[in-house]
Amino acid sequence: MRIERVTEEDADRLLEIYGPYVKETAISFEYEVPSQEEFRDRIRSISSQYPYIKAVDEESAILGYAYAAAFKSRAAYDWGVETTVYVRRECRGRGVGRFLYEALEQSLKEMGVCNLNACIAYTSCPGPRLTNDSMAFHQRLGYRLVGTFHHCGYKFGVWYDMIWMEKLIAPHVENQPPVRFGQWRI
């Protein structure tokens, strides 16, 4: 398994991974799978500033992808990002998500990012549409719970909570050096 940059040409293969999460789970609060063009626009926009990466196997099949995006648009939030990861369902539990997040974290640290924030769907009644595995995954990687928004997402006729988890990856200092947007590598 290796890490590579996502390109706009990967949109259709990433949608193969993301689509089932939209259509069959509450992991994503989107109701409709984005079009290939919308997904290309997302890739283009995000990767111009932040890492957007994929894990591929020896045949170059994409096993999963991860990216960071702006946490908030105001300049004072520059040192914090929102992280996202999706793994091909049949590849879950094989370390793909950890592999992606470790590479993402290293790249963000080199850019000067200090805070990683994850927005995660959560339920008090786990079931086939939402298991809370994402919360456990983030905890294993050192994220900690910082807040819960109750009954804020409605999908499949059920109200879901949203939790925020964070991980601090760099010191917070006086005269913090600026984040080096668009200067990421894998």
Backbone as CSV, one residue per row, in Angstrom:
resi,resn,N_x,N_y,N_z,CA_x,CA_y,CA_z,C_x,C_y,C_z
1,MET,0.854,-1.176,0.000,0.000,0.000,0.000,0.895,1.233,0.000
2,ARG,0.501,2.230,-0.794,1.252,3.478,-0.851,0.285,4.656,-0.898
3,ILE,0.806,5.824,-0.569,0.024,7.062,-0.581,0.385,7.849,-1.831
4,GLU,-0.653,8.374,-2.495,-0.470,9.237,-3.662,-1.415,10.422,-3.558
5,ARG,-1.120,11.457,-4.313,-2.017,12.604,-4.416,-3.270,12.206,-5.189
6,VAL,-4.400,12.716,-4.763,-5.637,12.569,-5.531,-5.601,13.601,-6.650
7,THR,-6.066,13.202,-7.821,-6.212,14.129,-8.949,-7.689,14.174,-9.344
8,GLU,-8.036,15.152,-10.140,-9.415,15.261,-10.613,-9.839,14.005,-11.381
9,GLU,-8.888,13.349,-12.029,-9.190,12.135,-12.786,-9.592,10.973,-11.876
10,ASP,-9.365,11.095,-10.582,-9.760,10.056,-9.632,-11.211,10.175,-9.192
11,ALA,-11.903,11.204,-9.623,-13.250,11.484,-9.109,-14.178,10.281,-9.210
12,ASP,-14.206,9.611,-10.351,-15.130,8.486,-10.505,-14.791,7.341,-9.551
13,ARG,-13.500,7.074,-9.342,-13.114,5.989,-8.430,-13.358,6.378,-6.969
14,LEU,-13.209,7.648,-6.622,-13.520,8.083,-5.266,-15.025,8.041,-5.029
15,LEU,-15.805,8.369,-6.038,-17.257,8.285,-5.903,-17.735,6.847,-5.701
16,GLU,-17.011,5.876,-6.266,-17.334,4.464,-6.019,-17.195,4.139,-4.532
17,ILE,-16.246,4.787,-3.874,-16.040,4.582,-2.435,-17.066,5.377,-1.642
18,TYR,-17.249,6.644,-2.002,-18.093,7.550,-1.236,-19.587,7.281,-1.428
19,GLY,-19.999,6.929,-2.621,-21.413,6.741,-2.941,-22.172,5.852,-1.962
20,PRO,-21.672,4.659,-1.643,-22.399,3.813,-0.688,-22.547,4.445,0.703
21,TYR,-21.586,5.252,1.117,-21.709,5.938,2.403,-22.883,6.924,2.376
22,VAL,-23.082,7.572,1.232,-24.192,8.517,1.094,-25.518,7.768,1.008
23,LYS,-25.578,6.757,0.142,-26.838,6.069,-0.143,-27.296,5.130,0.969
24,GLU,-26.355,4.555,1.728,-26.717,3.477,2.644,-26.435,3.749,4.117
25,THR,-25.755,4.857,4.431,-25.386,5.107,5.822,-25.690,6.546,6.229
26,ALA,-25.590,6.782,7.518,-25.679,8.140,8.054,-24.286,8.681,8.369
27,ILE,-23.251,8.004,7.893,-21.889,8.492,8.096,-21.720,9.833,7.400
28,SER,-22.268,9.943,6.194,-22.342,11.227,5.501,-23.771,11.737,5.638
29,PHE,-23.917,13.016,5.914,-25.245,13.602,5.997,-25.739,14.098,4.632
30,GLU,-24.981,13.852,3.562,-25.484,14.181,2.232,-26.603,13.204,1.892
31,TYR,-27.604,13.683,1.190,-28.714,12.829,0.752,-28.463,12.238,-0.635
32,GLU,-27.809,13.000,-1.497,-27.570,12.582,-2.877,-26.068,12.485,-3.130
33,VAL,-25.683,11.474,-3.880,-24.285,11.326,-4.273,-23.952,12.463,-5.234
34,PRO,-22.865,13.173,-4.987,-22.500,14.275,-5.891,-22.213,13.755,-7.304
35,SER,-22.410,14.618,-8.273,-22.050,14.267,-9.646,-20.532,14.199,-9.760
36,GLN,-20.080,13.587,-10.835,-18.638,13.508,-11.061,-18.042,14.913,-11.181
37,GLU,-18.747,15.827,-11.851,-18.236,17.192,-12.001,-18.170,17.916,-10.653
38,GLU,-19.194,17.760,-9.812,-19.177,18.358,-8.480,-18.013,17.804,-7.670
39,PHE,-17.773,16.509,-7.779,-16.683,15.904,-7.030,-15.330,16.397,-7.551
40,ARG,-15.211,16.546,-8.856,-13.973,17.115,-9.427,-13.740,18.525,-8.889
41,ASP,-14.810,19.314,-8.804,-14.689,20.675,-8.267,-14.220,20.645,-6.816
42,ARG,-14.748,19.713,-6.040,-14.319,19.581,-4.645,-12.836,19.233,-4.565
43,ILE,-12.417,18.284,-5.372,-10.999,17.887,-5.385,-10.132,19.079,-5.746
44,ARG,-10.503,19.778,-6.812,-9.727,20.928,-7.279,-9.626,21.999,-6.194
45,SER,-10.741,22.335,-5.589,-10.779,23.386,-4.573,-9.965,23.014,-3.335
46,ILE,-10.205,21.838,-2.820,-9.523,21.421,-1.585,-8.030,21.239,-1.813
47,SER,-7.652,20.532,-2.880,-6.232,20.208,-3.072,-5.388,21.416,-3.457
48,SER,-6.021,22.526,-3.799,-5.237,23.732,-4.072,-4.646,24.307,-2.784
49,GLN,-5.227,23.950,-1.646,-4.768,24.478,-0.368,-4.291,23.405,0.614
50,TYR,-4.919,22.233,0.578,-4.708,21.207,1.599,-4.420,19.849,0.965
51,PRO,-3.846,18.943,1.754,-3.603,17.589,1.240,-4.913,16.864,0.923
52,TYR,-4.914,16.202,-0.219,-6.010,15.324,-0.643,-5.309,14.083,-1.187
53,ILE,-5.377,12.987,-0.445,-4.536,11.833,-0.731,-5.360,10.548,-0.855
54,LYS,-4.741,9.552,-1.477,-5.381,8.246,-1.634,-4.388,7.157,-1.256
55,ALA,-4.924,6.054,-0.762,-4.122,4.850,-0.515,-4.407,3.908,-1.672
56,VAL,-3.347,3.426,-2.302,-3.490,2.521,-3.437,-2.719,1.235,-3.178
57,ASP,-3.195,0.151,-3.785,-2.497,-1.127,-3.632,-1.508,-1.313,-4.782
58,GLU,-0.904,-2.493,-4.849,0.135,-2.746,-5.863,-0.409,-2.694,-7.296
59,GLU,-1.720,-2.862,-7.487,-2.325,-2.734,-8.818,-2.874,-1.324,-9.064
60,SER,-2.580,-0.398,-8.165,-3.038,0.993,-8.229,-4.543,1.144,-8.016
61,ALA,-5.183,0.141,-7.409,-6.588,0.285,-7.024,-6.655,1.189,-5.801
62,ILE,-7.619,2.108,-5.786,-7.766,3.025,-4.658,-8.526,2.313,-3.544
63,LEU,-7.890,2.233,-2.366,-8.473,1.564,-1.203,-9.223,2.539,-0.303
64,GLY,-8.860,3.805,-0.357,-9.474,4.828,0.468,-8.843,6.166,0.165
65,TYR,-9.433,7.214,0.738,-8.890,8.547,0.529,-9.133,9.396,1.774
66,ALA,-8.332,10.435,1.900,-8.449,11.357,3.033,-8.057,12.751,2.567
67,TYR,-8.590,13.730,3.263,-8.227,15.101,2.954,-8.463,15.979,4.171
68,ALA,-7.898,17.168,4.103,-8.146,18.205,5.102,-8.764,19.382,4.372
69,ALA,-9.587,20.119,5.086,-10.212,21.319,4.528,-10.261,22.378,5.618
70,ALA,-10.529,23.599,5.219,-10.592,24.697,6.188,-11.619,24.377,7.269
71,PHE,-11.258,24.628,8.503,-12.183,24.451,9.617,-13.218,25.578,9.595
72,LYS,-12.760,26.801,9.481,-13.591,28.002,9.326,-12.842,28.935,8.381
73,SER,-13.554,29.867,7.767,-12.925,30.705,6.737,-12.184,31.920,7.277
74,ARG,-12.392,32.295,8.511,-11.710,33.480,9.043,-10.240,33.174,9.340
75,ALA,-9.392,34.172,9.147,-7.939,33.997,9.245,-7.485,33.446,10.596
76,ALA,-8.159,33.799,11.664,-7.744,33.330,12.990,-7.854,31.815,13.135
77,TYR,-8.610,31.173,12.240,-8.771,29.718,12.281,-7.778,28.977,11.371
78,ASP,-6.868,29.684,10.723,-5.977,29.070,9.737,-5.244,27.840,10.249
79,TRP,-4.941,27.774,11.513,-4.116,26.692,12.066,-4.923,25.444,12.416
80,GLY,-6.210,25.478,12.142,-7.068,24.323,12.379,-7.708,23.859,11.081
81,VAL,-7.818,22.560,10.911,-8.449,21.993,9.725,-9.493,20.965,10.138
82,GLU,-10.385,20.658,9.215,-11.309,19.539,9.388,-10.778,18.383,8.560
83,THR,-10.656,17.220,9.175,-10.134,16.043,8.492,-11.270,15.103,8.096
84,THR,-11.056,14.400,6.996,-12.054,13.462,6.475,-11.341,12.244,5.915
85,VAL,-11.922,11.076,6.141,-11.378,9.842,5.573,-12.527,8.918,5.181
86,TYR,-12.385,8.271,4.036,-13.317,7.245,3.580,-12.519,6.068,3.046
87,VAL,-12.921,4.882,3.455,-12.230,3.658,3.056,-13.225,2.759,2.329
88,ARG,-12.763,2.151,1.247,-13.596,1.185,0.530,-14.128,0.181,1.545
89,ARG,-15.393,-0.070,1.530,-16.031,-0.857,2.593,-15.380,-2.230,2.787
90,GLU,-15.017,-2.894,1.710,-14.411,-4.215,1.853,-12.962,-4.156,2.356
91,CYS,-12.416,-2.954,2.482,-11.042,-2.783,2.973,-10.990,-2.302,4.422
92,ARG,-12.146,-2.073,5.023,-12.169,-1.593,6.410,-11.557,-2.639,7.330
93,GLY,-10.891,-2.157,8.383,-10.277,-3.047,9.358,-8.912,-3.567,8.941
94,ARG,-8.366,-3.052,7.844,-7.054,-3.507,7.356,-5.965,-2.449,7.536
95,GLY,-6.266,-1.368,8.254,-5.264,-0.337,8.510,-5.192,0.758,7.461
96,VAL,-6.092,0.745,6.487,-6.063,1.751,5.424,-6.334,3.139,5.993
97,GLY,-7.347,3.273,6.833,-7.685,4.568,7.414,-6.549,5.139,8.246
98,ARG,-5.946,4.302,9.063,-4.801,4.739,9.884,-3.650,5.182,8.983
99,PHE,-3.358,4.407,7.955,-2.284,4.716,7.015,-2.530,6.085,6.369
100,LEU,-3.750,6.320,5.936,-4.097,7.604,5.325,-3.984,8.755,6.324
101,TYR,-4.550,8.572,7.507,-4.541,9.655,8.498,-3.130,9.976,8.984
102,GLU,-2.278,8.978,9.116,-0.897,9.253,9.529,-0.170,10.076,8.469
103,ALA,-0.374,9.749,7.200,0.240,10.533,6.120,-0.348,11.936,6.068
104,LEU,-1.655,12.042,6.234,-2.323,13.346,6.226,-1.801,14.220,7.363
105,GLU,-1.718,13.640,8.557,-1.250,14.386,9.723,0.176,14.893,9.519
106,GLN,1.054,14.058,8.982,2.440,14.477,8.755,2.497,15.639,7.768
107,SER,1.739,15.556,6.712,1.720,16.620,5.714,1.192,17.924,6.307
108,LEU,0.142,17.830,7.104,-0.434,19.024,7.735,0.531,19.644,8.741
109,LYS,1.209,18.798,9.483,2.195,19.296,10.444,3.292,20.078,9.715
110,GLU,3.757,19.562,8.591,4.789,20.247,7.806,4.293,21.571,7.237
111,MET,2.988,21.699,7.014,2.405,22.960,6.530,2.285,24.005,7.635
112,GLY,2.362,23.558,8.904,2.200,24.480,10.018,0.847,24.428,10.687
113,VAL,0.040,23.434,10.345,-1.267,23.260,10.983,-1.061,22.741,12.405
114,CYS,-1.874,23.204,13.331,-1.756,22.815,14.747,-2.893,21.917,15.231
115,ASN,-4.104,22.136,14.734,-5.288,21.442,15.245,-5.975,20.651,14.147
116,LEU,-6.276,19.396,14.437,-7.077,18.565,13.548,-8.453,18.418,14.179
117,ASN,-9.500,18.678,13.413,-10.877,18.587,13.900,-11.640,17.602,13.029
118,ALA,-12.403,16.739,13.654,-13.195,15.759,12.920,-14.659,15.905,13.312
119,CYS,-15.508,16.054,12.318,-16.953,16.138,12.490,-17.515,14.756,12.181
120,ILE,-18.157,14.128,13.166,-18.515,12.716,13.067,-19.975,12.504,13.441
121,ALA,-20.694,11.772,12.587,-22.068,11.393,12.916,-22.029,10.414,14.090
122,TYR,-23.006,10.555,14.985,-23.034,9.736,16.197,-24.485,9.384,16.534
123,THR,-24.677,8.204,17.091,-26.003,7.786,17.520,-25.940,7.094,18.872
124,SER,-26.979,7.254,19.662,-27.064,6.535,20.933,-27.603,5.121,20.725
125,CYS,-28.066,4.827,19.505,-28.600,3.491,19.177,-27.906,2.972,17.917
126,PRO,-26.681,2.475,18.031,-25.968,1.993,16.840,-26.773,0.927,16.092
127,GLY,-26.653,0.973,14.783,-27.354,0.022,13.932,-26.672,-0.068,12.582
128,PRO,-27.344,-0.634,11.598,-26.706,-0.848,10.295,-26.365,0.443,9.549
129,ARG,-27.065,1.532,9.828,-26.786,2.801,9.134,-25.694,3.626,9.809
130,LEU,-25.458,3.372,11.099,-24.426,4.096,11.832,-24.002,3.284,13.050
131,THR,-22.709,2.975,13.124,-22.196,2.095,14.183,-21.374,2.807,15.242
132,ASN,-20.999,4.040,15.019,-20.084,4.802,15.880,-18.641,4.316,15.779
133,ASP,-18.329,3.508,14.772,-16.949,3.064,14.566,-16.013,4.243,14.290
134,SER,-16.528,5.289,13.660,-15.684,6.440,13.347,-15.183,7.125,14.620
135,MET,-16.051,7.231,15.613,-15.622,7.814,16.884,-14.506,6.966,17.498
136,ALA,-14.676,5.656,17.523,-13.664,4.765,18.093,-12.357,4.847,17.300
137,PHE,-12.448,4.925,15.977,-11.267,5.062,15.118,-10.487,6.318,15.485
138,HIS,-11.184,7.438,15.588,-10.514,8.696,15.923,-9.919,8.655,17.332
139,GLN,-10.599,8.045,18.277,-10.050,7.913,19.628,-8.731,7.136,19.595
140,ARG,-8.686,6.057,18.844,-7.454,5.255,18.747,-6.302,6.069,18.159
141,LEU,-6.627,7.071,17.353,-5.587,7.897,16.739,-5.245,9.128,17.567
142,GLY,-5.810,9.231,18.770,-5.446,10.321,19.663,-6.374,11.511,19.660
143,TYR,-7.487,11.441,18.955,-8.473,12.520,19.001,-9.262,12.400,20.302
144,ARG,-9.752,13.545,20.777,-10.596,13.521,21.973,-11.886,14.277,21.690
145,LEU,-12.936,13.848,22.349,-14.249,14.458,22.183,-14.249,15.865,22.764
146,VAL,-14.753,16.828,22.000,-14.834,18.205,22.501,-16.240,18.773,22.462
147,GLY,-17.174,18.087,21.793,-18.528,18.623,21.778,-19.512,17.733,21.049
148,THR,-20.776,17.894,21.416,-21.865,17.138,20.799,-22.993,18.088,20.418
149,PHE,-23.455,17.962,19.198,-24.652,18.647,18.743,-25.739,17.580,18.673
150,HIS,-26.776,17.741,19.448,-27.802,16.720,19.582,-28.868,16.846,18.497
151,HIS,-29.231,15.712,17.921,-30.319,15.616,16.935,-30.204,16.703,15.868
152,CYS,-29.045,16.821,15.268,-28.841,17.899,14.296,-28.831,17.410,12.858
153,GLY,-28.801,16.097,12.637,-28.827,15.560,11.284,-29.960,14.554,11.136
154,TYR,-30.789,14.757,10.130,-31.941,13.883,9.913,-31.766,13.144,8.596
155,LYS,-31.681,11.819,8.679,-31.485,11.009,7.481,-32.131,9.654,7.712
156,PHE,-32.765,9.114,6.691,-33.437,7.807,6.764,-34.504,7.780,7.856
157,GLY,-35.135,8.930,8.116,-36.196,8.991,9.108,-35.729,8.945,10.549
158,VAL,-34.443,9.195,10.773,-33.858,9.137,12.118,-33.064,10.414,12.372
159,TRP,-33.134,10.908,13.604,-32.305,12.041,14.025,-30.985,11.518,14.569
160,TYR,-29.886,12.093,14.074,-28.548,11.708,14.518,-27.857,12.896,15.170
161,ASP,-26.969,12.584,16.099,-26.118,13.601,16.697,-24.886,13.788,15.820
162,MET,-24.170,14.850,16.086,-22.882,15.104,15.457,-21.913,15.428,16.584
163,ILE,-20.794,14.754,16.575,-19.767,15.066,17.575,-18.569,15.689,16.881
164,TRP,-17.855,16.498,17.645,-16.591,17.057,17.185,-15.489,16.468,18.053
165,MET,-14.436,16.013,17.374,-13.257,15.510,18.072,-12.068,16.305,17.558
166,GLU,-11.049,16.434,18.413,-9.870,17.190,17.993,-8.602,16.485,18.417
167,LYS,-7.535,16.823,17.689,-6.193,16.344,18.022,-5.242,17.509,17.774
168,LEU,-4.445,17.831,18.775,-3.453,18.897,18.646,-2.141,18.256,18.198
169,ILE,-1.574,18.760,17.087,-0.393,18.112,16.508,0.853,18.985,16.508
170,ALA,0.738,20.218,16.968,1.889,21.122,16.974,1.725,22.116,18.112
171,PRO,2.838,22.693,18.557,2.747,23.680,19.637,2.001,24.936,19.193
172,HIS,1.344,25.547,20.145,0.667,26.826,19.943,1.537,27.872,20.629
173,VAL,2.117,28.759,19.839,3.110,29.694,20.366,2.718,31.137,20.056
174,GLU,3.318,32.047,20.801,3.182,33.457,20.494,3.871,33.696,19.152
175,ASN,3.318,34.569,18.329,3.844,34.825,16.984,3.882,33.546,16.150
176,GLN,2.775,32.839,16.162,2.647,31.572,15.431,2.989,31.782,13.953
177,PRO,3.904,30.986,13.413,4.210,31.112,11.980,2.967,30.813,11.141
178,PRO,2.824,31.481,10.005,1.631,31.250,9.170,1.630,29.838,8.577
179,VAL,0.440,29.358,8.300,0.283,28.076,7.617,0.717,28.270,6.166
180,ARG,1.386,27.275,5.637,1.874,27.327,4.262,0.850,26.632,3.344
181,PHE,-0.227,27.374,3.046,-1.298,26.831,2.214,-0.767,26.452,0.838
182,GLY,-1.254,25.342,0.317,-0.873,24.891,-1.007,0.509,24.275,-1.072
183,GLN,1.220,24.256,0.046,2.573,23.708,0.069,2.586,22.401,0.852
184,TRP,1.913,21.442,0.315,1.851,20.140,0.976,2.477,19.086,0.073
185,ARG,2.989,18.083,0.747,3.594,16.975,0.004,3.266,15.680,0.720
186,ILE,3.457,14.603,0.013,3.224,13.289,0.610,4.514,12.496,0.596
